[in-house]
Amino acid sequence: MRVHNFNAGPAVLPLEVLEEAKAALVDTNGTGMSILEWSHRSKEYDAVRFGAEADLRELLGLPAGDSWKVLFLQGGASLQFAQVPLNFASRERPGGYVLTGAWADKALKEAEVLHAGKCLWSGKADGFKRIPKAAEWQVTPELAYAHITTNNTIYGTQWAALPDTGAVPLVADMSSDILSAPCDARRCSLIYAGAQKNLGPSGVTVVIIRSDLLERGNKGLNSMLDYGVHAKADGIYNTHPTFAVWLMGRVLAWIKRSGGVVAMQAANQRKAALLYAEIDRTGFWQGHAEVASRSKMNVVFRARGSALNHARESALDDAFLSGARERHLVGLEGHRSVGGVRASLYNALPLASVEALVAWMREFEAARG
């Protein structure tokens, strides 16, 4: 039996893609071998990775050709926290960071190890409940880049649109909302995203870099950490996580045949609207994020207990989560730094799962409200 999977990542995958993987696992594409057995240097795997790259470019609206480099790397977004400043920042030209959550904070800390990071704005003092207004932060010419995290899985906030950073390159960690809605990816000079939320399984990280930024990269780096080395090797300097890239390719194909990014956006808006409407309906539930900054990918909330009785809040949340598991609603536990409930509504999560969650929320409120 399939459960309602609200995990934040690794997360739910399209069922038809899982069925496709099941059927292809022993013999992939009629080769007489599993993708798990293919050489990463084979022509069969070249077709897989180039096909995935082409679909990703199409879905993001990026042209074919050399103006952008698409790399399939490993190490997750966490390695990118260090790799980005290592390649492009310095003490004299630091990267500027907008701190809207824990992952942006971690990214800044990695840049600070190199004495190459500068905080442009932080929402930490207010519990990371919102995205800053444009007037609250600014980029300056000495910055090597401006870095944002487009969606914040832990606190449930999301940028409504990519900010304008002028001549300063924009670097975006899109790990948790890439391809969930249309965006003008060409406004970014570098995009990175762990695949395990909207793109595929864990194990592969997409990095997309404008060639003109790549040409300005720092020199003399260790090979595996140098974007230029990977780009010159046609994106396959070392052994790829071949199965993860193959499965990502199947997810990208699923997005295309499901109507593309516009269709993903419409479905995600329906799911988020249904859940937020229930949170706001009576006041029994309390959302973490300010309304204007609410994420459509990660909805963070808790039972609203007495303001002076946090133990009651915790007890209510724990009871709700226990009942949710009994009803096959899994992965709803809030991050340990926030607590409460977190429902991740990624592309592959069906509307029926949100409907089942809302039904349990109403049942629980009727019994405990």
C-alpha positions in Angstrom: 0.0 0.0 0.0 1.3 3.5 -0.9 1.2 6.0 1.9 0.7 9.8 1.8 4.3 10.9 1.7 5.0 14.4 3.0 8.7 13.9 3.6 10.9 17.0 3.0 13.5 15.1 1.1 14.3 12.5 -0.1 10.7 13.0 -1.0 7.8 11.5 -3.0 8.4 10.5 -6.6 5.8 10.1 -9.3 4.3 6.6 -9.1 4.5 6.1 -12.8 8.2 6.9 -12.8 8.7 4.4 -10.0 6.8 1.8 -12.0 9.0 2.7 -15.0 12.1 2.2 -12.9 10.8 -1.1 -11.6 10.2 -2.4 -15.1 13.6 -1.2 -16.4 15.8 -2.1 -13.5 17.0 -5.5 -14.8 17.1 -4.5 -18.5 17.3 -0.8 -19.1 16.5 0.5 -22.6 16.9 -3.0 -24.1 20.6 -3.2 -23.4 20.5 -6.5 -21.6 21.9 -4.7 -18.5 20.6 -2.6 -15.7 21.4 1.1 -15.6 23.1 0.2 -12.4 25.6 -1.8 -14.5 26.2 0.6 -17.3 29.6 2.3 -17.8 29.3 6.0 -17.2 31.4 6.4 -20.4 29.1 4.4 -22.6 27.1 5.8 -25.5 24.0 4.5 -23.8 24.7 6.6 -20.7 25.6 9.6 -22.9 22.1 9.4 -24.3 20.6 9.4 -20.8 22.6 12.4 -19.4 22.4 14.5 -22.5 18.7 13.8 -22.7 18.2 14.8 -19.1 20.2 18.0 -19.7 18.1 18.9 -22.8 14.8 18.4 -20.9 16.1 20.4 -18.0 17.2 23.3 -20.2 13.8 23.2 -22.0 11.8 23.3 -18.7 13.9 26.1 -17.3 13.8 28.1 -20.6 17.6 28.0 -21.1 19.0 27.8 -24.6 21.1 25.0 -25.9 24.7 25.8 -26.6 27.7 27.0 -24.6 26.3 30.1 -22.9 25.2 27.9 -20.0 27.0 24.8 -18.6 24.9 22.1 -16.9 26.7 19.8 -14.5 25.5 16.7 -12.6 27.6 16.6 -9.5 27.5 14.9 -6.1 27.7 16.1 -2.5 24.2 17.7 -2.4 23.6 21.4 -1.9 25.8 21.2 1.2 28.9 20.8 -0.9 27.7 23.7 -3.1 27.7 25.9 0.0 31.5 25.6 0.0 32.1 25.2 -3.8 30.4 28.4 -4.8 32.6 30.7 -2.7 35.7 28.6 -3.4 35.2 29.2 -7.1 34.1 32.8 -7.2 34.6 34.7 -4.0 37.6 36.1 -2.1 38.4 38.3 0.9 38.4 41.4 -1.5 35.3 40.3 -3.4 33.0 38.4 -1.0 29.8 36.7 -1.8 26.7 38.5 -0.3 24.1 36.3 1.4 20.5 36.9 2.2 19.7 34.7 5.3 16.1 33.5 5.0 16.6 30.2 6.8 19.0 27.6 8.1 20.4 26.5 4.7 21.3 30.1 3.7 22.9 30.5 7.1 25.0 27.3 6.5 26.0 28.6 3.1 27.2 31.9 4.6 29.2 30.0 7.2 31.0 28.0 4.5 31.9 31.3 2.7 33.1 32.7 6.0 35.6 29.8 6.4 37.3 31.4 3.3 36.8 34.9 4.7 34.7 35.5 1.6 31.2 35.9 2.9 29.0 38.9 3.8 25.5 38.9 5.3 23.2 41.2 3.4 20.1 40.6 5.5 19.0 38.1 8.2 15.6 37.0 9.4 17.1 34.9 12.2 16.1 37.2 15.1 12.4 36.9 14.0 12.5 33.1 13.6 12.9 33.2 9.8 9.2 33.9 9.3 9.5 36.0 6.2 11.3 37.0 3.0 12.8 40.5 3.1 11.4 43.4 1.1 13.5 44.8 -1.7 14.3 47.9 0.3 15.6 45.9 3.2 18.8 44.8 1.5 21.1 45.9 -1.3 24.0 44.6 -3.4 27.1 46.6 -3.8 29.6 46.5 -6.7 32.4 44.8 -4.8 30.4 41.6 -4.3 31.3 38.6 -6.3 27.7 37.5 -6.3 24.5 37.7 -4.3 23.2 34.4 -2.9 19.6 33.5 -2.1 17.8 30.3 -1.1 14.6 30.4 -3.1 12.5 28.2 -0.8 13.2 27.4 2.8 12.1 23.9 3.8 12.5 24.2 7.5 10.6 27.5 8.1 8.2 27.3 5.1 9.0 30.6 3.4 9.6 31.2 -0.3 10.7 34.0 -2.6 7.7 35.0 -4.8 10.1 36.1 -7.6 13.8 36.2 -8.2 15.2 39.6 -7.0 17.0 42.1 -9.3 20.7 42.2 -8.4 21.7 44.4 -11.3 25.3 43.8 -12.5 26.1 41.5 -9.5 25.6 37.8 -10.4 22.7 36.1 -8.7 23.4 32.7 -7.2 20.3 30.7 -6.3 19.9 27.5 -4.2 16.7 26.1 -5.8 16.9 22.7 -4.2 13.4 22.6 -2.9 11.3 24.5 -5.5 13.1 24.1 -8.8 10.5 23.4 -11.6 7.6 23.9 -9.2 6.6 27.0 -11.1 7.9 29.1 -14.0 10.8 31.4 -13.3 13.2 33.4 -15.4 16.2 31.2 -14.8 18.3 33.4 -17.1 18.3 36.1 -14.4 20.6 33.8 -12.4 24.3 33.3 -13.1 24.4 30.1 -11.1 21.7 27.8 -10.0 22.2 24.7 -7.9 19.7 22.1 -6.6 19.8 18.8 -4.9 17.6 16.5 -6.8 15.8 14.8 -4.0 12.7 17.1 -3.7 11.4 17.9 -7.2 13.9 16.4 -9.6 14.5 12.8 -8.6 16.2 10.7 -6.0 19.1 11.8 -3.7 22.6 11.4 -5.0 22.8 13.9 -7.8 23.0 17.7 -7.6 22.3 19.9 -10.6 24.6 22.9 -11.1 23.9 25.4 -13.9 26.4 28.1 -14.6 26.6 31.0 -17.0 29.8 30.6 -19.1 30.8 34.2 -18.5 30.8 33.7 -14.7 32.7 30.4 -15.2 35.4 32.3 -17.1 35.9 34.6 -14.1 36.3 31.7 -11.6 39.2 31.5 -9.2 42.3 29.5 -10.4 44.4 26.8 -8.8 41.6 24.9 -7.1 41.6 21.1 -6.4 40.2 19.4 -9.5 37.0 18.0 -8.0 36.0 21.4 -6.5 36.7 23.3 -9.7 33.6 24.0 -11.8 35.9 24.7 -14.8 37.5 21.2 -14.6 34.0 19.6 -14.7 32.9 21.9 -17.6 36.0 21.2 -19.7 35.4 17.5 -19.2 32.0 17.8 -20.8 30.4 17.5 -17.4 31.7 14.0 -16.7 35.1 14.5 -15.0 34.4 11.6 -12.6 32.0 8.7 -12.3 28.4 10.0 -12.3 25.7 8.5 -10.0 24.3 6.9 -13.1 21.0 5.5 -11.6 20.2 8.9 -10.0 20.7 10.7 -13.2 18.7 8.2 -15.2 15.8 8.5 -12.7 16.0 12.2 -12.7 15.7 12.1 -16.5 12.5 10.0 -16.1 11.1 12.6 -13.7 11.9 15.4 -16.1 10.1 13.5 -18.9 7.1 13.0 -16.5 7.0 16.8 -15.9 7.0 17.5 -19.6 4.2 15.0 -20.5 2.2 16.2 -17.5 2.0 19.7 -19.0 5.4 21.2 -18.0 6.2 23.7 -15.3 3.0 25.7 -15.9 0.9 22.6 -15.0 3.1 21.9 -12.0 2.5 25.4 -10.8 -1.3 25.1 -11.1 -1.3 21.8 -9.2 1.0 23.1 -6.5 -1.2 26.2 -6.1 -4.3 24.1 -5.6 -2.6 21.9 -3.0 -1.1 24.8 -1.0 -4.4 26.8 -1.2 -6.3 23.9 0.2 -3.9 23.4 3.1 -3.5 27.1 4.0 -7.2 27.6 3.9 -7.6 24.9 6.5 -4.9 26.4 8.7 -6.6 29.8 8.5 -10.2 28.5 8.8 -10.8 28.7 12.6 -7.6 29.7 14.4 -7.0 26.3 15.9 -3.9 26.0 13.7 -1.1 28.5 13.5 1.2 28.8 10.5 4.9 29.7 11.1 5.5 31.9 8.1 4.0 35.3 7.5 1.2 35.1 4.9 3.1 37.1 2.2 6.1 34.8 2.5 4.3 31.5 2.6 5.9 28.6 0.7 3.9 26.5 -1.7 6.4 23.7 -1.2 6.7 23.3 2.6 3.8 24.3 4.9 4.9 24.6 8.5 2.3 24.9 11.2 1.3 23.7 14.7 -1.7 23.5 16.9 -2.4 26.9 18.5 -2.3 26.3 22.3 -2.1 28.8 25.1 0.7 31.3 24.4 2.1 30.5 27.9 1.7 26.8 27.7 4.1 25.4 25.2 3.9 21.9 26.7 0.2 21.8 25.6 1.2 22.9 22.1 3.8 20.1 22.0 1.3 17.5 23.3 -1.3 18.5 20.7 1.3 18.4 17.9 2.5 15.0 19.1 -1.0 13.6 19.3 -1.8 15.0 15.8 1.4 13.4 14.3 0.7 10.1 16.0 -2.8 10.0 14.6 -1.5 11.0 11.2 0.8 8.0 11.1 -2.1 5.7 11.9 -3.9 7.2 8.9 -0.8 6.6 6.7 0.1 10.3 6.5 3.9 10.1 6.9 6.8 12.6 7.0 4.8 15.3 8.8 7.1 15.9 11.7 8.5 19.5 11.8 12.2 20.0 11.7 13.8 19.6 15.1 14.7 23.4 15.2 11.1 24.4 14.7 8.9 21.5 15.8 5.2 21.3 15.0 4.1 19.9 11.6 5.6 20.3 8.2 3.8 19.1 5.0 6.0 19.1 1.9 3.9 19.5 -1.2 6.4 18.8 -4.0 5.4 18.2 -7.6 4.9 14.5 -7.3 2.6 14.7 -4.2 -1.0 14.1 -5.4 -3.9 16.4 -4.4 -5.5 13.4 -2.7 -2.7 13.4 -0.1 -3.5 17.0 0.8 -7.2 16.2 0.9 -6.5 13.3 3.3 -4.3 15.6 5.5 -7.0 18.3 5.7 -9.6 15.6 6.6 -7.5 14.5 9.5 -6.9 18.1 10.6 -10.7 18.7 10.7 -11.3 15.5 12.6 -8.5 16.3 15.1 -9.8 19.8 15.7 -13.3 18.6 16.2 -12.0 16.2 18.9 -9.4 18.5 20.6 -10.4 22.1 19.8 
